[in-house]
Amino acid sequence: MDKKILLAESAGFCMGVSLALSKLDTAMSRSTQKRIFTYGPIIHNPQVLEYYRKKGIRIIDHWQNLESGDVVLIRAHGIPLHTEEKLRERNVDILDATCPKVKKAQLLIQKNSAHSDCLLIYGELDHPEVKGLLSYARCRAYLFENKHELKNLPLSPQIHYCLVAQTTQDRQEFLNIGQMLKQDLDQDIIILDTICDATKNRQTETIDIAKQVECMIVVGGRESGNTRRLYQVAQKYCPRCLHIETRAEIDPELISGLSRVGLTAGASTPDYTIHEIYKNLESILERH
Ligand code: SF4
């Protein structure tokens, strides 16, 4: 049987990541005499962050470390509203690299939560995007990471809810949650479909490939929420599934002798990393 690597077409940088990095590159070429910072890691990929660290880009997590005239980029995941207000008070040059899809989710929350009693956010507790989204709520908000946590919330049919998701959540699970809430609460809750198209397409393609292979490899930063989710959805359809950041983590023993291996990558994984891993897999499969 022919040995084959099924590579996802959607693997690699999404629109939001490309946009954020191109804003950073432009800032670097235009502001050579200024200190340039990103507020939090601009994206969740350690190899890309290391590249920019070597070029002198510093990551900060507090506005107090900034001085007048500094350039600061808002990360692709966005930042909380009050942090942005503090930045504006520092007289620094702010470049907003928030992904347009995250910005849209922030503004949808701001608008719709003003007409709701309670906002329900399906997202990860410590994720920077989620902290930003929460800051736009104009009503009480509950955050939950899974159905189990949702079921433990003190929800009431008397209260008017608005449901929203972190942009990189599992789409199928979000749809299930929406249906479940409508039935349990017996009300037409507001559902804001904030999961971005890049995430939806990547997950759909990953599932499709995972169904056809003996081993699925998901490449991307361990801190990257969308990569972790890809790994979770892939695992449902292909139990032999690996989440790796670099080529060095591939164990040839695990791949050798297989006929079909799937390869996908998170939205913040550079093409050169994917290419290196593809080549490495190819050579392992050829040798065995
Ligand atoms: S995964 Fe979606 S929301 Fe996140 S940066 Fe990319 S396009 Fe934006």
Residues whose N, C-alpha, C, O or C-beta is under 5 A from the ligand:
A	BS01	SF4	C14 M15 G16 V17 A76 C99 K101 V102 T167 C196 A198 T199 A267
